[in-house]
Amino acid sequence: MLQEESIKIFAVEDDPTYRKFLEYSLSLNPDFEFHLFATGKECLENLHLKPSIVTIDYSLPDMSGQELLEKIKSYDSQIFVIVISGQEDVSTAVQLLKLGAFDYITKDQDTKNRLLHAVNNARNNLSLVNEINQLKQEVSQKYEFSKSIIGNSPAMKGVFALLEKAVKTNITVSITGETGTGKEVVAKAIHYNSERKNKPFVAVNLAAIPKDLVESELFGYEKGAFTGAVSRRIGKFEEAQGGTIFLDEIGEMELSLQAKLLRVLQEREVTRIGGNEVNKLDVRVLVATHRDLAEEVKHGNFREDLYYRLLGLPVQLPPLRDRGNDIILLAKYLLNQFCKENNMDGVIFSKAAQEKLLKYHFPGNVRELKSIIELAAVMAEDEQIEADDIHFNSIMKEENFILEELTMREYTFRIILHFLKKYNDNVLLVAKKLDIGKSTIYRYLKEMEEASSQDQIPSDEFEPSI
Amino acid sequence: MQSTPQQGTHLKVNLEFLHTVCDGDENFIRSIIQTFVEDAPHILQRLILHAKNSNWTEAGLAAHQLKPSLQFIGLDDTLSNVKKIERCCQEPSEVDTIPDLVVSVTQDISQAVNELQHHLA
């Protein structure tokens, strides 16, 4: 708990009586580690000891409190400076607070309580600052390439090589790939591995925002710009100032707005709706789409000039089905993650389960794999995921059926079984639907029965999977 | 030690402020009184000297240094005069009032030191 940790405080006061008073006040809290100085110079010479808080007297013999405040802030802007002054002039206090003083306390009967209150406030702020820095570090580590993007297939090695290049400059990166291939994960990885990692990462999914609101979301608006604009609001571009904006599903943007986006990207400045103020932008742009933008340009759905402006470094994410053994690496990673989040003991995959995963073609890519793995982890008995625990999405079962690479005879069995089940074993109707004779169906059923009794076809294979 | 002067005595000091800021911590009260008794006469001597030599900047600085201890000891009238001296030192047109104020402040502080020495004894 940061609250209970010792905190280093410098107190600068030339008056011996008041220095004694500060010493007494600060000694009331054993968590305070404080050092007393009589001059500004002594304080500055000891800043390498990294105080978190410095209290300064406004009138010092060698420099004014304002000068000392500025010097401390220029040394380390994170140090909280509390000014303690005999002056009750409000304008002095305002001026010092504007210069970055954390608090301004006058020397009177309440000084002790106000000082302790101010120090505690500063300490709480410090805790928050430390927490934010820690979280930033954690996020940064979370998005290290090796931790956030799993895979060592040739296709992914190519992607990694491109990402290494992407983080070295501010080049616009256009990420394409099927749904669920991890376009946003890649965008975040680029941001958190770049020099902008301590600045904001703002993701905007253009497909998720109503078309009428996209412009105000991106560029912001001034109060009264339109009905309902009751106060000024900055847009996503301004929100990402100094950092990165990720425009997901850029292919969904309307043509009229594409022209405005192009202008913002070319001029590197944005004007809020209903405003005149031009705001300069220092924002890196990453875009993603599942569409083929070149095709969209050909069909007149996407501006050619914007296409070239956004193309930058193209990164094509391979579909999971083309990533070979990455499927197993990812499955194990996702399973571990799920187990950790749900306090489950280490669940593992059986060989059969792994083979079943490798045979599937994952139209929903990593997103689909994740949901399959989570369900399998829940369904698994004895801490091992078996093939039967893995359930593929029903809307894609037909394609999966083809991918299983059975013999023609086995396929025929499955088709007949599926239809029989669907039409309540009405052989006449099934024969009509499949445009075959009913005797053919009976013949197949007989063969099936014989094969089953000889274990030629495993019983679970008889379950229709299409 | 008494926190405030007893009724009917001639004490100039008023330790109520000092008691309030330290919640009656006797060690702290004693330490502040000790500091006043030891330091205030020296600062006062500097004030007298600089005022005598019409060295108003230095005189103002000495007056400024007297303020915190006078506040702690509760010499409110004296503190008010010291503030006047500090202000007048910055205004050439008002320096004529300083000598009388210095005399008054000297008497007050001398008496307060005497009283507080008895307190410490």
Boltz contact constraints between the chains, C-beta under 6 A:
constraints:
  - contact:
      token1: [A, 15]
      token2: [B, 68]
      max_distance: 6.0
  - contact:
      token1: [A, 16]
      token2: [B, 35]
      max_distance: 6.0
  - contact:
      token1: [A, 16]
      token2: [B, 39]
      max_distance: 6.0
  - contact:
      token1: [A, 17]
      token2: [B, 35]
      max_distance: 6.0
  - contact:
      token1: [A, 17]
      token2: [B, 68]
      max_distance: 6.0
  - contact:
      token1: [A, 17]
      token2: [B, 69]
      max_distance: 6.0
  - contact:
      token1: [A, 17]
      token2: [B, 72]
      max_distance: 6.0
  - contact:
      token1: [A, 18]
      token2: [B, 68]
      max_distance: 6.0
  - contact:
      token1: [A, 20]
      token2: [B, 31]
      max_distance: 6.0
  - contact:
      token1: [A, 20]
      token2: [B, 35]
      max_distance: 6.0
  - contact:
      token1: [A, 24]
      token2: [B, 28]
      max_distance: 6.0
  - contact:
      token1: [A, 109]
      token2: [B, 20]
      max_distance: 6.0
  - contact:
      token1: [A, 112]
      token2: [B, 21]
      max_distance: 6.0
